[in-house]
Amino acid sequence: MIMQYFRHILTLCSLALISNNLLSQKLTYSEPDRDEARQINFEIIGQYNNQYLIYKNYRSINYISVYNQEMKQVAKNDLTFMPEKTIEASFVAYPDYAFMFYQFQKKGVVSLMAVKLDANGKNLTEPITIDTTIIGNFSDEKIYSVIASEDKSQIMAFRINTKNERRYQFKTLLFDKELNLKHSTQQLGLSMNDRNDFLTDFDLDNHGNMVFGRGIRVGSNDNITKFFLLLKAANADSFHTRELVLNNYSLDEVKLKTDNYNNRYLFTGFYYPGRKTVIEGVANAIFDKAADNWVVQNTVPFDAQLREDNRGPNTAKNAFNDFYIHDITIRSDGAFLMNAECNYSTNRGNTNPFNRWNMMNPWMTPMDYYRWGGFGMGSPWGWGSPWGMGNNNITRNHSENIIILAFDKNGKMLLTNQVVKSQFDDDGSNEISYQRINTGAGLHYLYNDQEARNTVLAYQTLTPEGRVIRNPTIKSQTRDYKFMPRFSKQVDRKVVIIPTLYRNSLCFARLEFLK
């Protein structure tokens, strides 16, 4: 029964039974460009008419490169409408067009702009002003964030003024998929206890409701002892708050995932028994919007065998203290699958500078205005910018095993498995960690591996039966190519675009799964 249910969970990712034949792949590289050095920022926008659009920024230059199926650059569209000092750019992509959002500062005023791009990366409209904020001083930090719903029918731009540590001020602007304004909230206050309060990531459901969580710690590095859900309905000008009562346990980092199928919100994270510092297992809580209540709240401890299999340099008791939840997928009946990876750092002096919250907390030290989420264009999670700046040359970053956890709609664990790997990077973290790919023939965990002192592209496959299969490595044409799989993006069912370094120049590899 459990195995049958697990097979159904993987169906949420459109999985089919894996073929008995080994999957084969095709790698195609773009030409390295000496003008695109290590310091360039980028974002893979997506696939349009069998072409791939990639936004690039280097110093004051902004442009979109267009590649064909053979990764030949067929166009380079300069975005001359963007100012020289652009703080941040992001995209919401649709099948035939994309919206580009960017922000910049001029004379103490930060402006959020938007422009509509066609399938060739050219602007269909002139830039329009979404919002402006007077800050009075120079800052290169982003002020605004833009989020989209899962079906991309809703887009929200928002900012948070945190100048008053005890009362944050939100401004939200809700748009439809054609960027028509649906609702705006100019001043929405949120009371905060002190600087140890923190906010989770934000999400926008398919109805335009904004949801996030607020946690409270006793100390800056302590566990979360109180937790609240905050919901701003699409047309409301206030927050709806519901506390999650933590009974005899405290929380680590909390992840949020919206279940648009069932109008529910999943909050999940590792938990500690009481105020202890050893991760015990996973805590799940699900809020049902229609019932206006928490309908699921449970804790699932890790068993002894799972601890032993993933202890790494730790004891079995402390096996999961270096693990972080990376991604969650929810199926139509509310069952869900999550992946967590072991990440830690060491240095040559045999003293460990690693601090769990300082390293991975998605929120920075309080400032006048928060920024949230990634730490630089192209970076999906916070180990610094996509080029590893901020790491010194004596720090070694490690990425090791991935644990796979499957739960039913009530948060009951059905099955566990793991992707066994061991990676490290002395120069940063660009070439370690993984990306999860769904091709319809399995969930593939793509990462770099060492083979005869050479770095190769490897992947392991999770089958619908819950087995993990190690596949033959994907051979590069030359050892000079260095892949950065964690920044890759799946642009089609069987096509992945992978940022790649070639002798310190940036290029991109097109990986196609042929079967």
N, C-alpha and C positions, 0 to 999 in steps of 0.2 A: 504493500500500500504506500509506504513512504517513498519507495523508488518510483512508483507510478506518479505520485504527486510531484516529485522532483523533476521528472520528465516534463510535467505540465508547466512547472516554473520556468524551465528553459525555453518553453514554447513562447513565452512572453517576448523573447528576443528573436522570434521567427526562426527557431532552430529546426532543422530537419535531421533525420538520422544520418550520422556520419558515414561516409563511404568507406569501404574496406580498403580502397586505394589511398595511398598517401597523397595529401594535397600538394600540388606543385604551384610554383610562383614565378613571376617574371618581374625583374627589377630594371627600371629605366631611370637614368639620371639626367638632370638638367646640366647645362654647362656651367662650371664655376665662374663666378664673376668677381674679379679682383676688387671691384668697387664695393662689393658686398662683403665687408669684413665681419669679424666676430661681433662687433658692437652694434650691428644692425638689429632693429626690431622688426617683427613680422607677425602676420596673422594669416592663416590659411582660410580663405573665405568659403570656397566650395567649388563644385563642378557645375559648369554651365555649357550646354551644347558640346559636350565632349572636350571642353577646355577647362583649365583650372586657374582660378584667380587667387593671387597671393598679394596681400598688402605688405609694403615694406617702407620702413622709415629709417633714414640715416641722417643724424644731425637735423638739418633744416629741410631735407629732401624727402618728399612723400610721393609714392607712386604705386601702381598696381601692375604686377607682371602677369601676363597671360601666357599659359603654356598649353601646347597641344598634347595629344595622346602619347607622343614620343618625347615629351618633356622638352621640346624646343620652344624657346621663347618667341612667340609670334607677335607680341605687342608689349609695349611699355608705356602706360598711360600716366603721365605726370599729373599729380593732383595740385595744380597751381593755385587753386582757390584756398588751399590750406595755408595758414600763417607759418612763419619760420619756426616759431617756438610753440609747437603743439604739445600739450601735456599728455594726452592719451587719445587713442582711437579704438573703437569697437564696432562690431557689425552684427546686424540681424539679417540673415540670408533667407530668401525665398526661392522657389524654383526658377523664376524668370528675372528676378531683380534682387537687390540688397539695399538696405539702409546702412549708411555709414554715419556714426556719431563721433564727434571729436570735440575737444575742449581746449581752450587756450586762454591765456591771461594777457590783458593789455591795460596799462594804467590803473592797476588795482582792481580790475573787473575781470572775472572769469566768465566766459561765454560757452554754453553748450550748443553746438551746431549739428545739423543733420543734412544729408544730401542723399538722393536716390541714385543708385548706380544700375546700369543695364548689365546684360549678360557678358559684355565685353569689358566691363570695368570702367566705363565712361559715365560721367554724370548726366542723368536725365533731367535734373533740376538744378537750379542755383541753390547754394547753401541757405538754409533757413535757420533762424535763431529759435532754439527751443526754450532757453532760459538764460538769465544772467544773474551773477551774484557779486556784490561789492565786498571785497575782503580787505582792501586798503594796504596790503603789504604784498611783497613778492613771494610766490611759492610755486614750486614745480610739482606739487601734489595734486592729484585729481580731486575735484570737488563733487562731481556728479557720477552716478552709476546708472547704467541702463540694463534692465533685465527684460526678458521676454517669456511669455508662457510657453508651455510645451508644444502646443499647436501653432504658436506664433501669431495667434489672433489678437493678442494683447501685448502692448509694449509699455513699460513704465520707466520714466526717468525720475530720479530722486536725489536729494542731497540731505545730509544730516549736519546740522551745526552743533558742535559739542563744546563750544566755548564755555558754556556753563556746565560743569561736570555733573551737576545734580539735576539738570533738566535739558535734555536734547531737544532740538527743534527740527522737525521733518518738513520737507516740502516735496510733494509728489505730483507727477503729471502722467495721467493715463491716456494712452493713444490706442487706436485700432491699427490693423495691419497696413493701412494706407497713410498712417501718421496723422489722422484726424483726432483732435483732442476730444476726449470723452469726459474727463473729470480732472479737476485740479484741487489740491489742498495746499493752501499757502503756508499756514502755520499750524503744526500739529505737535504738541509737546509730549514728551515721555519722561516721567520722573525716574531718576536713577539714584541709587543709594550712595555709591561712592565709586572710586576709580577701579575697584575690583569687579564691578558689574561688567558684563560683556554681552554683545549681541552675536547671534549665529549668522550664518549666511542667510540671504533673503531669497524668497521665491515668489513667483506670480502664477496663480492658477489660471486655467482656461476661461474663467469668468471675470478675470481682472482683479481678484482679491490678492492683496499682498500679505504674506505671512512670514514670520521669523520667530526666533526664540530669544529669551533673555535669561542669562544665568548669573548667579551670585556666588562669589567665593568669599571666604573669610579673609584670606590673604592673597597676594598677587600670584603665588604659585600653588595655591591650595586647590582642593577638589571643589566641584560645583555642589553646593548644599541646597540651593533653591533654584527652581526653574519655572519659567512662565512661557506660554504661547501668546503671541500677539498677532492679531488679525485685523487688517484694515480692509473692510469691504470696499468694492469698486467705487461705489458712490458715497461712501461715508467719509466723515471728517474727524473720526475718532478711532482709537484702538479698542478692540474687544480683547480682553485679557482673561486667560484661564491658567491657574497654577497647576503644575504637575507635582503632586505631593510625593516626595522621595522617602520611602519607608525603609529606614535602616541601611541605606546605601547612598553614596555620592557619585557624581558623574565626572567623566573626563570630557574631552571635546565632543560636542553634540552635532550630529549631521541631520539635515532636514531634507525630505523628499516628498513632493506633492503627489498624491494618488488621484489623478484627474479622472480615472475610471469610476471611482467610488466616492468622490468628493470628501477625501480624507487627507490628513497630513501625518506623515511618519517622522518621528524624532527618534534617533537611535544613537547610541554611543557606548563606549566601554564604561564599566562601572567598578567601583571599589566598595568593599564591605565597610560600612561606617565611614570613618575618616582615615582609613588605612591607605597605603600608597602602592599596593599590589593589585593590578587589574585582575578581577575575578571572572569577568565574562562580558556579555552584551546585554544592555538594557534597552527595551523597545517600548515606545509609547505612541499610540495612534489616536488622533483627535478626529471625531466625526463632526463635520460642519452642520449637517442637518440635525443631529441629536444635540449639538452644542455641548459636547462632553467628551471626555477621554473614554474610549471604548475598549482600549487595550493598554495594559501596563504590566510588564513582566520583566524578569531578569533570567538570563540563561547562562549558567556558569560553564566554563570550559572544562572538559574532562581531563584526566591525567594523561591519557595517550596523546591528545592534541597538544598539551603543554610540552610533553617530552619531544614530540616531533618538531616543535618550533622553538626550542629553548635557545638556539644559537649560542652566543657567548654568555647568556644568562643562566641562572638556575631554572629548573622546571617551574618553580613557584613564581618567578619573575618573568616567565617566558614572553608575556604579551605587553610588557611595559614599554617596548619600543615599537609597537604596532599602531598604525593609523588607518582609519577607514577612508578609502579613496573614492569608491563609487557604489551606487545603489541603483538597482533596476526593479521596478514594480510591475507586476503582471495585472491583467484585467480583473482578476478576482481578488486582488489585494495581497497575494503572496509576493515575497520579494527576495532578492538575491543581493548580497553585498560582498565586496572585496576589501581586504585590509592588508597592508604591506608593512614589513619591518623596516624602519628607517632610523638610523642613529649615526653619530659622528664620533671619531676618536682623533687624537693627535699624537705627535711623535714623543711628547714628554710623558706619555702614559697617564696623563690626567685628562679626564673627560669633561670638556666644556659644555657638553650637551645639556640643554634644559628643555624638557618636553614642551612646555608652554611657550617659551621664548622662541623656539625654532618653528613651531607649526601653527601657533595661534593666528587665525586669519585677520586679527585686529592688531593694529599698531598701538603704541603709547598714545593716550588721548591728545588730540591737537584741536585746532579751531574747527577743522572739518575732517571727518573721517573719510578714508577710502576703504573699500572692502574688497575681498576676493583675491584675485591674482596679484602678483608683485611685479608687474611689467608686462608689456604686450608679448603674447606668445607663451606666457607662463600659466599653466593651469593650477599650480599649487605652490605653496610658499617656501621655496629654498632660495630666495633671492630672485634676481632677474633671470630671463631665459639664458643668459650667458654667465651665470654664476658669480657676478660681481658681489663683493662683500665677503667672500671666503678668502682666508689667507692661505699661504702655500704650505702650511704645516697641518692643515685640517684634512682628514680623510672622511668622506661621506660614504655611508654604506646603505645599500638597498638589498634586502634579502627576501625571504619567503613571502608569498602571497597566500593568505588563507581565504577560502571561499565558503561562505555561510549561507544556507538556504533556509527560509522561514515560511510558514504558512500565513494566512491572512490575520491570524491571531497572535503572531509573533512567536509561535512555537518552532523551535529548530527542528528541521527535517533531516539535514545532511550537511556534513562538512568535508572539505577536501583541501588540497594545497598545491600550489605551484612552487616547487623547490628551485631556488636560484640563489646565487651569491654574487653581489656586485659591489664595487667601490670605485671612487673617483677622487683623486688627490687635488684636482684643479677646480672642482666645483661639483655640480650634480647634473650636468646636462646629458650625460651619456648613460645614466643609471635610471632605475625605476622602469615603468612599463606603460603600455597602452593596451586597453582591452578592445578587441575587434570582433564584430559579429558579421560573419559572411553567409549565414544560413546553413552552414555545415558544422557549426560549433562556435563556442566562444574562444577566441584565440588571444593569448596573453603574449604580447610582442615586447621583446627586450633584448639588450645586448648581452652577449656571453663571451667567455674566453675559450679559444680553441687553439692549442699549439702556440700560445703566446700572441695570437691574433684575436682581435675583436670581431665577432660575427653576429649576425642578426638571428635570434632564436625565437621560437614560439612554442608554447604548449597549448593544447586544446582541451577544453572541458566539453565532454559529450553529453547528450541528453540523458544518458544513464547515470551521470555524475562521476564518470571516470575522467582522469586527467592523463592525456597522452603526450609524451615528449616527441616532437617531430624532428626530422633532420634539419640542421641549421640552413639558413638562407645565405648562400655564398655571395660575397661582393666581388666585383670584377678586379678590384685592387685593394690592398690593405690601407691605402691612403684615405679611403672614405670612412668617416666616423659618423654613425647614425645617432640621432637624438629621438628615440622612439616615443618618449613620454610627451613630446610636443607634436606628435603626428596627429593627423585627422583623417577619419574615414569619410570619403566624399561620395562613395557609391557602395553598393552591396559588397563588392569584391575588390575595391580599390582604396588604397591608403596612400596619402602623401606624407612623406617622412622628411623633416628638415635634416640636412646632412652637412658636415664639414668636410671640405677637401683642401688640405694644406692651408688651413686657416681662412678659407673662403667659403661662403655659404652657397649651398645648392640644395636641390630637393630631389628626392627619389620617389618614383611612382612604383608602389608595390601592388601587383595584381595577383590575386589568388585565382588560378585557372580552373580549379575544380571545386 
